[in-house]
């Protein structure tokens, strides 16, 4: 890892990454059908395992800890699934990847599902990944930027075209806020006291502090824009093989419970496949996820691991309409299903206390 670099959400690779990802998905998944294939099961016997592909929304990191736990600890395999995990990245167009093959699932933000459905892509959200969107804006601790209104007439490094920025522009009247492409490290943030960038509270502040600069986060969710992070599936998979989606969901929930109970073995696996990550950085991410209750949400509001509530989806739907981020009303039944929530698949969603 280069000095001051962050392996978080903003390490850009060439455009050829998308072409490679497309090739991998098409080549790997086109051979898969809804019929099971045979592979060695966890107990050493040969059992029919359904092959599915699961596309993450970024490179391997602690924020995917529950899914890595489900994979490496054999939880999905014991449920009859052979899950191929594919790393995502910037501009991966995960919705399109999931739409390409009926045996594919992926991680996206809730607003992206509405937009994908409006565009005619055959995808649907099957459960939540994070109860609250962790996306935020990072400034220096002593920065005069304290509110979203303070972003006016300033430069903001971000992934161009983000839905949340269009929402902030309208709500806070940001007519003179200038955007620039986010970089692949915290180097600019460390060098320039006025540098403002989108970031995750679970990642970039750690690397800024390591470089000697204290950071402060302004969470996008505090603005009222707070979609679920969700897992989407190809609609054909949900319609033709709901038992596969059920098994996948059960494994995902159990993986998160296992990761929250014992994160260090999962961190060792992430370090083995992602050499730019750091042990202390992974621990920082774990602690922040637990502190912010990203995985399980607020129990006082009835939020739990994996759950999706109709009211939250309705509120997001109205927000997207009011801000002209979707053109017309969309039937919510086309966007998400609650059929695979923990209560529907027999999983107790309670997480163990933080282990770090």
PyMOL commands that set and color helices and strands:
alter all, ss='L'
color gray80, all
select helices_A, chain A and resi 16-29+62-72+75-78+94-100+110-118+148-151+163-172+187-191+204-210+220-223+235-240+242-261+264-273+279-291+299-301+310-322+332-334+342-345
alter helices_A, ss='H'
color red, helices_A
select strands_A, chain A and resi 37-40+46-55+81-86+104-109+123-130+135-140+155-158+178-181+197-200+215-219+229-234
alter strands_A, ss='S'
color yellow, strands_A
deselect
rebuild
show_as cartoon
